[in-house]
Amino acid sequence: MPTNPAEIAEPAPYAVPNYLEEHYWWAYVHPNAVRVFERQWLVNSILWGNFRRLRDAALDVLGRPIQGRTLQVACVYGDLTERLLARHAPDAQLDVVDILPVQLDNLARKLGPEPGLAMRQADSADLGIADGHYDQVLVFFLLHEQPLATRRRTIAEALRVTRPGGRLVFVDYHRPHPANPMRLVMHPVLRMLEPFALDLWREEITAWLPPWAPPVRVEKRTFFGGLYQLVVITREPQEADVGSGA
Ligand SMILES: C[S@@+](CC[C@H](N)C(=O)[O-])C[C@H]1O[C@@H](n2cnc3c(N)ncnc32)[C@H](O)[C@@H]1O
C-alpha cells in the first residue's frame, strides 16, 4: 500500500519494462531525462500547447474540490499532480504510482511532503491494490506508450481498483479528424517515436476493456481537431448502493 515519499528511494523490486527500456529510455529512464524534460513549457510544446487544457479538463471531471481517494497511475512531467493536490478537499487522499523510482523521486522533489499524498512504486499492469479502493483513477498519457497486452492489463487494473459508482479518467492521443492537418505531422512523428501510440488512432479505449468489465457508462470528448481525447468511464453503482447515496 502507499508509503510516504521518504521510503521510495529503496532498491527497485521492479524491472524496467522492455517498452520503456527500448523506446522511452531517453524520456523517462536515463538519469538525464528528468533534467531535460521537467519543464512545463516543453511538456506543453510536446502537446502543441494543449497541456493546460487537457490537464484542466481531467481535473474538472475529478471534481472541485476533489473528494475521497484518487489514484494517479504514472507520474507526469509538469504540474498535473500539483494542480490535482491544489483541488483536494482537506480530507482527500491522492496516491501516485509509477514503475520508475527516478520518476517518483522527481515528483517527491517537485512537491515535497504533502498531507494526503502518497507515492509508491508499482506496475500499472499489476497494481497490487484492493478491488474498488479508489473513488477515481486518472491515467494521463500512459496508454499510448504501452504495447497492447500491457495496455489491456493497465485498463483492467485501473477499472478493478475503481469502486462501483467511481470514475476512471483517461487522457491520451486520438485519431484526428480527416481535415485536421496535424494528421500529416503527427502520423510520422508517432510512428517514429511512439510505436504503440497509433493504436489509439485505430481503436477506442473501450475496445480494450477486459471481458469481465462490470456495467459502465462512457463519455468521450476530443480536443485539438480530434488529436487528443478525454474518456470518462463511470462504473455503474452496484444494486445495493442505489438509493444508499453511494
Ligand atoms: C504518464 S507517462 C507519460 C506522461 C507524459 N508524456 C508526460 O510526462 O508529460 C510516463 C510515465 O509512465 C510511467 N510508466 C510507464 N509504464 C508504466 C507502468 N507499467 N507502470 C507504472 N508506470 C509506468 C513512466 O515511468 C513515466 O514516468
The ligand as a Gaussian input file, in Angstrom:
#p B3LYP/6-31G(d) Opt

LIG

0 1
 C        2.439000       9.024000     -17.730000
 S        3.510000       8.565000     -18.964000
 C        3.676000       9.927000     -19.980000
 C        3.234000      11.231000     -19.497000
 C        3.501000      12.393000     -20.367000
 N        4.035000      12.074000     -21.666000
 C        4.361000      13.369000     -19.643000
 O        5.310000      13.017000     -18.985000
 O        4.025000      14.524000     -19.681000
 C        5.117000       8.472000     -18.359000
 C        5.300000       7.752000     -17.076000
 O        4.703000       6.485000     -17.140000
 C        5.488000       5.603000     -16.373000
 N        5.150000       4.228000     -16.725000
 C        5.319000       3.608000     -17.914000
 N        4.930000       2.325000     -17.836000
 C        4.487000       2.123000     -16.575000
 C        3.954000       1.011000     -15.874000
 N        3.824000      -0.187000     -16.466000
 N        3.581000       1.164000     -14.596000
 C        3.713000       2.361000     -13.976000
 N        4.241000       3.451000     -14.578000
 C        4.612000       3.343000     -15.859000
 C        6.906000       6.006000     -16.717000
 O        7.819000       5.539000     -15.750000
 C        6.782000       7.530000     -16.756000
 O        7.069000       8.110000     -15.511000

